[in-house]
Amino acid sequence: MKQEYDVIVFGGGTAGVVAAIQAGRAGARTLLVEKNAILGGTLTVGGINCPALFFAWGRQVIGGIGWELVAATLVETGQRLPEDGRDPRPMRLNTALFAALADQALLDAGVDILFHTMPAGVRMAGGTWTVELCTKTGLQSCRARTVVDATGDANAVGLAGFELIGAETVQPGTLTFRCSGYDPDTLDYAALKAAADKAVAAGELLVTDIGWREDGPEALLKRYGHNANHFRAPDAQTSAGRSAAEIEARRALLRMYRFFRKQPGLEAFRLDWVCPEAGIRETVRIRGKQTVTVADYESGRVFDDALCYAFYPIDEHLHDGRGINTRPLKPGVLPTIPRGALLPADSRFLVVAGRCLSSDREANSALRVEAPCMAMGQAAGAMAALSARTGVDPEALPLQDIYTLLREHGAVVPGDTAGA
């Protein structure tokens, strides 16, 4: 690790990886700081290995570095690349290969990578960010011209003293797992639902331990687990809140396991693997220089300073076991993400990428997924590199300069008629 950088990126998830690669490829001396031992965030440690959605209405709307990593992973495993998004089969990525390819792309871009590290302090002095890093061997400090917060929880923004917005009730989390030891075609799902209702009434099980809705465990068992449960996760942007969430996720898993093992046809039920980290859908958002509302999102508003597209239905998971508030976008609607939503209010030389962008809760439920996070990451990395090179704050950078850099690295810029 050096003492001086042009750009420091906090968070090595789907937004941060792309931001750091983009900054490095643009010539910025870049450091990527990640709290885990592997890159990819929700895609790898969270087990959601089917990033969506890169295509909309028959054309590619998110491309660039994120798509490059996804495509390279698919090619590595001999899978066919979708050409226009009309193939209904979801992309399933080999997470270990995705992480390895991300490692190599970062190194090829000249980026320094620091795992097992978190921000401990972020402050601006004399036009330069001084950052305290909590490493395994103690606190270390370094400086950077521009900082990118891709933690998902706006941890760096909060440490820098800028305002964060939370909600009294947030979306539940999910602990992704894979199970086996049974034949789903032979199970009596009506009997399992009745047994589950009895266990819930007795306090031995929560409805959300075995599914998203009050309809029993059929969906979970037919797909052998995966993204199939809910648990409450308030204040997961803090270490204390995240610790409570991780513990509750495993308690839910244990209740599910014990319940299933008592049921006919599930006596040999087993857990083959469980993700090392629970997936968190919502914590806090920045108060930005601009905010994306659900009306903006669902109308496909093209912001004057739009940097990238996003495409996903409203997807608000409900904390009470009653399922998901899902609303598909109307035909032809294609939302955009403005520069101002990636810039904390009153900040300078500080950029955000990922689910903590400035947006209301319903819009955020769609913007938080992996493909839009990748698009935001590339936009953030481009702005950070240009600001470090020119000394111009991200808010004042000429949009055409940002667009030119993004296009050089394959990104789809709003208004472009062709895909990446």
KEKE-741309 format. One record per residue (C-alpha): chain; z, x, y. Coordinates in pm, 1 decimal. Example, Ala and Ser with C-alpha at 12.3 -4.5 7.8 and 13.67 -1.06 7.14 Angstrom:
% residues 2
MITI  mol        c3        c1        c2
MITI    A     780.0    1230.0    -450.0
MITI    A     714.0    1367.0    -106.0
END
This chain:
% residues 420
MITI  mol        c3        c1        c2
MITI    A       0.0       0.0       0.0
MITI    A     -93.0     122.5     344.9
MITI    A     105.1      80.9     665.1
MITI    A    -186.3     -58.5     868.9
MITI    A    -431.5    -332.7     775.8
MITI    A    -684.8    -540.8     958.0
MITI    A    -603.7    -850.6     750.7
MITI    A    -310.6    -947.8     530.8
MITI    A    -358.4   -1250.8     304.8
MITI    A     -48.6   -1417.2     160.6
MITI    A    -111.9   -1603.1    -163.5
MITI    A    -354.4   -1519.8    -442.3
MITI    A    -448.7   -1872.6    -545.7
MITI    A    -793.5   -2024.8    -516.9
MITI    A    -785.7   -2008.6    -135.2
MITI    A    -627.2   -1665.9     -95.2
MITI    A    -843.0   -1484.0    -349.6
MITI    A   -1160.3   -1600.5    -176.7
MITI    A   -1020.2   -1526.7     170.5
MITI    A    -932.4   -1170.2      73.9
MITI    A   -1268.3   -1103.3     -92.3
MITI    A   -1452.5   -1237.7     213.1
MITI    A   -1243.4   -1027.9     453.4
MITI    A   -1291.8    -715.8     242.1
MITI    A   -1666.2    -765.9     208.3
MITI    A   -1687.3    -805.6     586.2
MITI    A   -1542.4    -457.2     624.8
MITI    A   -1180.4    -545.5     703.7
MITI    A    -902.3    -333.9     559.2
MITI    A    -734.4    -609.6     360.5
MITI    A    -412.0    -654.3     164.3
MITI    A    -360.3    -949.0     -72.5
MITI    A       4.3   -1033.9    -147.6
MITI    A      77.1   -1253.1    -451.8
MITI    A     414.4   -1364.8    -591.9
MITI    A     293.4   -1392.3    -952.9
MITI    A     142.2   -1138.7   -1191.6
MITI    A    -200.5   -1301.9   -1199.7
MITI    A    -448.6   -1442.7    -949.2
MITI    A    -576.6   -1799.1    -943.0
MITI    A    -271.8   -2011.2    -861.7
MITI    A    -311.8   -2365.7    -990.5
MITI    A    -624.0   -2264.9   -1182.2
MITI    A    -441.2   -2003.6   -1391.3
MITI    A     -60.4   -2027.2   -1379.0
MITI    A     -84.4   -2402.6   -1314.5
MITI    A    -333.8   -2464.1   -1596.2
MITI    A    -580.1   -2680.0   -1397.8
MITI    A    -881.9   -2485.9   -1513.9
MITI    A   -1153.9   -2731.0   -1410.5
MITI    A   -1212.8   -2674.0   -1039.0
MITI    A   -1377.9   -2960.7    -856.6
MITI    A   -1602.3   -3049.2    -689.0
MITI    A   -1882.3   -2817.8    -579.9
MITI    A   -2158.6   -3079.6    -582.4
MITI    A   -2202.9   -3411.0    -403.3
MITI    A   -2485.1   -3661.9    -395.5
MITI    A   -2721.9   -3440.0    -589.6
MITI    A   -2674.8   -3112.5    -404.1
MITI    A   -2432.7   -2824.5    -384.9
MITI    A   -2193.5   -2856.4     -91.2
MITI    A   -1944.8   -2579.6    -171.2
MITI    A   -2081.4   -2241.7    -270.5
MITI    A   -2011.8   -1887.0    -166.8
MITI    A   -1750.0   -1660.3    -317.8
MITI    A   -1551.4   -1933.9    -492.2
MITI    A   -1860.6   -2062.7    -670.5
MITI    A   -1961.1   -1704.4    -747.4
MITI    A   -1631.5   -1649.9    -935.0
MITI    A   -1657.5   -1982.3   -1117.5
MITI    A   -2019.9   -1919.5   -1215.5
MITI    A   -1941.9   -1565.3   -1332.7
MITI    A   -1664.7   -1700.9   -1555.5
MITI    A   -1893.4   -1964.9   -1704.1
MITI    A   -2168.4   -1708.9   -1769.1
MITI    A   -1918.8   -1470.0   -1928.3
MITI    A   -1828.9   -1734.4   -2186.5
MITI    A   -2186.1   -1851.8   -2245.8
MITI    A   -2151.9   -2187.3   -2069.7
MITI    A   -2434.9   -2357.1   -1884.6
MITI    A   -2416.3   -2375.3   -1506.6
MITI    A   -2447.0   -2724.0   -1356.6
MITI    A   -2753.0   -2749.8   -1135.5
MITI    A   -2686.8   -3054.5    -923.4
MITI    A   -2347.9   -3191.1   -1022.3
MITI    A   -2487.1   -3485.2   -1218.4
MITI    A   -2365.4   -3349.4   -1551.1
MITI    A   -2056.3   -3564.5   -1624.8
MITI    A   -1888.8   -3297.6   -1836.4
MITI    A   -1615.9   -3110.7   -1644.4
MITI    A   -1632.0   -2734.4   -1611.2
MITI    A   -1358.8   -2572.0   -1819.4
MITI    A   -1289.0   -2213.0   -1724.0
MITI    A   -1134.6   -1937.8   -1930.1
MITI    A    -842.8   -1863.7   -1701.5
MITI    A    -780.6   -1508.7   -1821.9
MITI    A   -1142.8   -1415.2   -1756.8
MITI    A   -1140.2   -1586.3   -1416.5
MITI    A    -836.6   -1380.3   -1315.7
MITI    A    -989.9   -1057.0   -1445.4
MITI    A   -1315.3   -1123.1   -1259.7
MITI    A   -1117.5   -1202.6    -944.0
MITI    A    -928.9    -872.9    -979.3
MITI    A   -1257.1    -685.3   -1003.4
MITI    A   -1419.8    -869.8    -712.3
MITI    A   -1123.2    -784.4    -490.8
MITI    A   -1128.2    -418.3    -591.5
MITI    A   -1504.6    -402.9    -538.6
MITI    A   -1447.0    -541.8    -187.7
MITI    A   -1195.1    -265.8    -116.5
MITI    A    -895.3    -501.7    -109.0
MITI    A    -546.4    -375.1    -193.7
MITI    A    -359.8    -611.1    -429.1
MITI    A      18.9    -633.8    -440.3
MITI    A     162.7    -853.4    -715.6
MITI    A     528.0    -957.1    -759.5
MITI    A     571.9    -964.6    -382.1
MITI    A     657.5   -1232.2    -124.9
MITI    A     678.4   -1240.3     254.9
MITI    A    1027.7   -1186.1     394.9
MITI    A     942.1   -1172.0     765.0
MITI    A     635.8   -1230.9     982.1
MITI    A     648.3   -1160.5    1355.8
MITI    A     401.7   -1082.7    1632.3
MITI    A     478.7    -790.7    1862.6
MITI    A     240.8    -621.2    2102.2
MITI    A     -59.7    -811.3    1972.3
MITI    A      -1.4    -701.7    1612.0
MITI    A     165.2    -875.9    1320.6
MITI    A     455.2    -688.5    1162.5
MITI    A     519.6    -811.7     811.1
MITI    A     823.6    -754.9     591.4
MITI    A     742.8    -771.8     221.3
MITI    A    1000.2    -834.4     -50.4
MITI    A     891.2    -610.0    -337.5
MITI    A    1063.6    -533.2    -667.8
MITI    A    1208.1    -217.1    -515.6
MITI    A    1316.8    -359.8    -181.3
MITI    A    1177.8    -451.1     157.9
MITI    A     867.0    -275.3     283.8
MITI    A     689.7    -328.9     614.6
MITI    A     329.7    -305.0     727.1
MITI    A     115.9    -427.1    1015.9
MITI    A    -202.9    -624.1    1052.4
MITI    A    -421.5    -759.0    1328.2
MITI    A    -473.4   -1095.6    1157.2
MITI    A    -269.2   -1285.6     896.2
MITI    A    -398.4   -1550.9     655.4
MITI    A    -143.1   -1788.2     499.6
MITI    A    -278.5   -1913.7     167.2
MITI    A      60.2   -1969.0       3.3
MITI    A       5.4   -2345.1     -24.0
MITI    A     351.9   -2389.2     125.5
MITI    A     285.3   -2236.2     470.0
MITI    A     558.9   -1979.8     400.9
MITI    A     414.4   -1716.0     635.3
MITI    A     354.6   -1972.0     910.2
MITI    A     712.9   -2091.3     879.0
MITI    A     851.2   -1738.0     886.9
MITI    A     647.5   -1675.6    1201.6
MITI    A     826.4   -1967.5    1366.5
MITI    A     551.2   -2227.8    1386.8
MITI    A     603.9   -2596.3    1319.5
MITI    A     562.9   -2741.4     972.1
MITI    A     534.1   -3108.3     879.5
MITI    A     683.5   -3256.1     566.1
MITI    A     721.2   -3604.7     423.4
MITI    A    1032.9   -3782.4     301.3
MITI    A     857.2   -3852.2     -28.3
MITI    A     595.1   -3613.0    -164.1
MITI    A     358.9   -3634.8    -456.3
MITI    A     513.7   -3547.7    -794.4
MITI    A     440.1   -3225.0    -975.1
MITI    A     299.8   -3174.4   -1324.5
MITI    A     376.7   -2919.7   -1594.3
MITI    A      56.0   -2859.5   -1787.6
MITI    A      82.7   -2802.7   -2162.8
MITI    A    -109.9   -2822.5   -2488.2
MITI    A      26.6   -3000.8   -2795.3
MITI    A     -86.8   -3056.4   -3153.8
MITI    A      45.4   -3133.2   -3502.7
MITI    A     -85.9   -3491.1   -3531.2
MITI    A    -400.2   -3701.8   -3565.3
MITI    A    -440.7   -3917.4   -3251.2
MITI    A    -671.1   -4160.3   -3434.6
MITI    A    -396.6   -4263.0   -3679.0
MITI    A    -118.8   -4338.0   -3430.0
MITI    A      12.2   -4687.3   -3353.4
MITI    A       9.9   -4679.0   -2973.9
MITI    A     162.4   -5024.9   -2934.0
MITI    A     459.4   -4917.9   -3145.1
MITI    A     487.9   -4591.4   -2951.3
MITI    A     488.9   -4785.3   -2623.8
MITI    A     766.3   -5013.4   -2752.4
MITI    A     969.2   -4713.4   -2871.0
MITI    A     919.2   -4541.5   -2535.4
MITI    A    1035.6   -4850.4   -2347.5
MITI    A    1350.4   -4856.7   -2561.3
MITI    A    1413.9   -4484.8   -2500.1
MITI    A    1365.0   -4530.3   -2125.5
MITI    A    1613.0   -4820.7   -2123.9
MITI    A    1863.7   -4603.1   -2311.3
MITI    A    1826.6   -4317.9   -2060.9
MITI    A    1678.9   -4081.6   -2319.3
MITI    A    1335.0   -4065.1   -2155.7
MITI    A    1170.5   -4119.4   -1818.4
MITI    A     846.1   -4315.2   -1793.3
MITI    A     687.2   -4015.7   -1621.0
MITI    A     779.5   -3776.7   -1903.3
MITI    A     496.5   -3915.4   -2116.1
MITI    A     237.2   -4027.9   -1865.2
MITI    A     146.7   -4111.9   -1507.4
MITI    A     178.6   -4486.3   -1553.4
MITI    A     397.7   -4738.8   -1733.3
MITI    A     142.5   -4769.2   -2012.3
MITI    A     292.9   -4539.9   -2274.3
MITI    A     183.5   -4203.1   -2411.7
MITI    A    -167.1   -4290.7   -2536.4
MITI    A    -357.3   -4091.4   -2274.1
MITI    A    -134.7   -3786.7   -2319.6
MITI    A    -163.2   -3783.6   -2697.4
MITI    A    -538.1   -3846.0   -2708.3
MITI    A    -606.2   -3545.2   -2488.5
MITI    A    -336.4   -3329.1   -2647.9
MITI    A    -132.8   -3297.8   -2333.6
MITI    A    -287.7   -3107.3   -2042.7
MITI    A    -231.6   -3262.7   -1696.5
MITI    A     -38.6   -3564.2   -1820.7
MITI    A     314.7   -3590.4   -1679.9
MITI    A     496.9   -3631.5   -1350.4
MITI    A     827.8   -3506.5   -1214.6
MITI    A     975.6   -3522.2    -868.3
MITI    A     947.7   -3204.2    -664.0
MITI    A    1102.9   -3236.0    -317.2
MITI    A    1129.8   -2927.2     -95.1
MITI    A     924.6   -2712.8    -333.8
MITI    A     819.4   -2493.5     -41.5
MITI    A    1165.7   -2331.3     -67.0
MITI    A    1300.6   -2113.7    -347.8
MITI    A    1587.1   -2357.0    -409.1
MITI    A    1357.7   -2658.3    -416.8
MITI    A    1104.0   -2483.2    -637.5
MITI    A    1376.9   -2373.3    -876.8
MITI    A    1498.6   -2732.3    -910.2
MITI    A    1141.7   -2849.5    -970.8
MITI    A    1076.2   -2592.0   -1244.1
MITI    A    1401.0   -2686.8   -1419.6
MITI    A    1323.5   -3058.9   -1398.2
MITI    A     972.3   -2997.5   -1533.6
MITI    A    1110.3   -2829.8   -1845.5
MITI    A    1380.3   -3096.0   -1887.0
MITI    A    1103.3   -3356.6   -1886.0
MITI    A     911.8   -3154.6   -2144.3
MITI    A    1218.7   -3133.5   -2370.0
MITI    A    1281.2   -3509.1   -2345.1
MITI    A     917.9   -3574.9   -2436.2
MITI    A     928.4   -3333.9   -2730.1
MITI    A    1247.4   -3482.1   -2876.4
MITI    A    1116.3   -3836.1   -2838.2
MITI    A     782.5   -3768.5   -3004.9
MITI    A     933.8   -3584.3   -3300.6
MITI    A    1122.7   -3903.3   -3393.1
MITI    A     812.0   -4122.0   -3402.4
MITI    A     598.6   -4207.0   -3708.8
MITI    A     295.2   -3981.9   -3724.8
MITI    A     444.6   -3732.6   -3480.5
MITI    A     704.1   -3568.4   -3705.0
MITI    A     512.0   -3238.2   -3684.9
MITI    A     446.3   -3264.9   -3310.3
MITI    A     450.1   -2920.6   -3154.1
MITI    A     392.7   -2747.9   -2822.5
MITI    A     126.2   -2479.2   -2853.0
MITI    A     157.8   -2349.7   -2497.1
MITI    A     314.6   -2443.7   -2167.9
MITI    A     208.7   -2311.1   -1828.5
MITI    A     454.5   -2057.9   -1685.7
MITI    A     463.8   -2242.1   -1353.4
MITI    A     475.1   -2611.3   -1272.4
MITI    A     189.9   -2745.8   -1063.7
MITI    A     297.7   -2863.5    -718.6
MITI    A      69.8   -3106.7    -537.9
MITI    A     239.9   -3138.9    -202.5
MITI    A     503.2   -2965.0       7.7
MITI    A     447.2   -2914.3     381.1
MITI    A     150.0   -2892.0     616.0
MITI    A     104.5   -2702.2     937.8
MITI    A      88.1   -2873.0    1273.4
MITI    A    -257.1   -2751.6    1364.6
MITI    A    -473.0   -2732.9    1670.6
MITI    A    -662.9   -3019.1    1510.3
MITI    A    -569.2   -3260.4    1230.5
MITI    A    -789.0   -3417.8     963.7
MITI    A    -694.4   -3783.2     917.8
MITI    A    -783.3   -4003.4     625.0
MITI    A   -1017.4   -4194.7     859.4
MITI    A   -1194.4   -3866.5     941.8
MITI    A   -1216.7   -3781.4     573.7
MITI    A   -1338.3   -4115.4     440.8
MITI    A   -1593.5   -4159.2     719.3
MITI    A   -1742.6   -3813.9     662.1
MITI    A   -1677.3   -3710.2    1020.7
MITI    A   -1870.6   -3398.6    1112.4
MITI    A   -1636.3   -3209.3    1341.8
MITI    A   -1782.9   -3005.5    1625.9
MITI    A   -1614.3   -2697.3    1478.4
MITI    A   -1668.4   -2784.3    1109.6
MITI    A   -1658.8   -2472.7     892.0
MITI    A   -1707.0   -2615.0     542.6
MITI    A   -1741.8   -2929.7     337.3
MITI    A   -1489.9   -3092.5     105.6
MITI    A   -1562.9   -3348.8    -162.6
MITI    A   -1305.2   -3531.3    -373.6
MITI    A   -1166.1   -3885.1    -388.9
MITI    A    -837.2   -3974.1    -222.9
MITI    A    -600.7   -3874.0    -502.9
MITI    A    -239.5   -3948.2    -412.5
MITI    A     -13.8   -3925.8    -718.5
MITI    A     278.7   -4167.4    -688.2
MITI    A     633.1   -4047.8    -755.8
MITI    A     759.7   -4373.0    -913.1
MITI    A     556.1   -4375.9   -1233.6
MITI    A     301.1   -4625.8   -1104.8
MITI    A      -0.7   -4400.6   -1131.6
MITI    A    -233.4   -4272.4    -861.9
MITI    A    -370.1   -4406.8    -537.0
MITI    A    -736.6   -4322.0    -597.6
MITI    A   -1025.9   -4415.4    -370.3
MITI    A   -1370.3   -4265.1    -428.3
MITI    A   -1575.8   -4172.9    -125.6
MITI    A   -1852.5   -4415.8     -34.6
MITI    A   -2207.3   -4313.1    -129.8
MITI    A   -2343.5   -4040.7      93.9
MITI    A   -2011.4   -3961.6     261.8
MITI    A   -1947.4   -3589.1     290.9
MITI    A   -1625.9   -3482.1     469.5
MITI    A   -1593.9   -3162.2     671.1
MITI    A   -1302.7   -2935.1     756.7
MITI    A   -1273.4   -2816.3    1118.6
MITI    A   -1162.2   -2475.7    1237.4
MITI    A    -871.4   -2628.2    1431.0
MITI    A    -714.0   -2762.1    1111.1
MITI    A    -680.2   -2403.5     983.1
MITI    A    -504.7   -2276.1    1297.1
MITI    A    -133.0   -2343.4    1358.0
MITI    A     -65.2   -2494.2    1700.6
MITI    A      24.6   -2233.6    1965.2
MITI    A     -54.6   -1943.9    1729.5
MITI    A    -282.6   -1645.5    1776.4
MITI    A    -451.2   -1433.2    1508.2
MITI    A    -300.8   -1655.3    1237.6
MITI    A    -514.5   -1861.0     997.9
MITI    A    -427.3   -2100.7     714.9
MITI    A    -628.5   -2184.1     405.4
MITI    A    -550.4   -2425.5     123.9
MITI    A    -343.7   -2737.3      84.0
MITI    A    -112.6   -2668.7     381.4
MITI    A    -394.7   -2718.9     635.4
MITI    A    -334.0   -2964.1     918.7
MITI    A    -406.4   -3308.3     773.3
MITI    A    -231.3   -3636.9     710.6
MITI    A     -93.8   -3710.4     363.0
MITI    A    -381.3   -3921.9     232.9
MITI    A    -648.6   -3680.6     350.2
MITI    A    -444.6   -3394.6     209.3
MITI    A    -441.4   -3558.1    -133.4
MITI    A    -815.8   -3489.8    -151.5
MITI    A    -834.3   -3166.0      47.3
MITI    A    -572.6   -2992.6    -170.3
MITI    A    -792.2   -2947.8    -479.5
MITI    A    -943.0   -2615.9    -582.8
MITI    A   -1305.1   -2624.4    -464.6
MITI    A   -1222.9   -2724.9    -103.0
MITI    A    -945.4   -2463.7    -106.8
MITI    A   -1203.6   -2201.6    -202.7
MITI    A   -1428.7   -2314.7      83.0
MITI    A   -1138.3   -2300.6     328.2
MITI    A   -1044.4   -1957.9     195.3
MITI    A   -1388.4   -1816.5     267.4
MITI    A   -1385.6   -1963.2     618.8
MITI    A   -1036.9   -1820.0     680.3
MITI    A   -1135.6   -1477.6     549.6
MITI    A   -1444.6   -1473.5     769.9
MITI    A   -1247.7   -1565.0    1081.2
MITI    A    -974.8   -1311.7    1002.8
MITI    A   -1222.8   -1028.7     955.5
MITI    A   -1417.4   -1113.4    1270.8
MITI    A   -1099.4   -1142.4    1477.6
MITI    A    -970.3    -809.6    1350.4
MITI    A   -1303.7    -643.6    1428.0
MITI    A   -1354.2    -789.8    1775.6
MITI    A   -1002.2    -853.4    1900.9
MITI    A   -1101.0   -1214.7    1970.0
MITI    A    -858.6   -1483.9    1852.9
MITI    A    -995.9   -1706.6    1572.2
MITI    A    -994.0   -2008.6    1804.3
MITI    A   -1226.4   -1831.2    2049.1
MITI    A   -1472.1   -1678.5    1802.1
MITI    A   -1828.5   -1803.8    1855.6
MITI    A   -1899.0   -2052.8    1579.4
MITI    A   -2242.1   -1904.4    1516.6
MITI    A   -2081.9   -1567.2    1438.7
MITI    A   -1859.4   -1732.1    1177.6
MITI    A   -2152.7   -1926.1    1032.3
MITI    A   -2367.3   -1614.0    1011.2
MITI    A   -2101.3   -1424.5     818.1
MITI    A   -2038.1   -1717.9     584.9
MITI    A   -2408.6   -1757.8     509.8
MITI    A   -2440.3   -1385.3     437.4
MITI    A   -2195.1   -1440.4     152.5
MITI    A   -2348.4   -1757.4      12.6
MITI    A   -2127.2   -2024.3     170.1
MITI    A   -2264.4   -2366.9     255.3
MITI    A   -2221.5   -2433.1     626.7
MITI    A   -2205.4   -2797.2     743.6
MITI    A   -2549.7   -2902.4     858.7
MITI    A   -2731.5   -2673.0     618.8
MITI    A   -2979.8   -2869.0     414.4
MITI    A   -2978.2   -2647.9     106.4
MITI    A   -2700.6   -2551.4    -128.9
MITI    A   -2563.2   -2203.8    -180.4
END
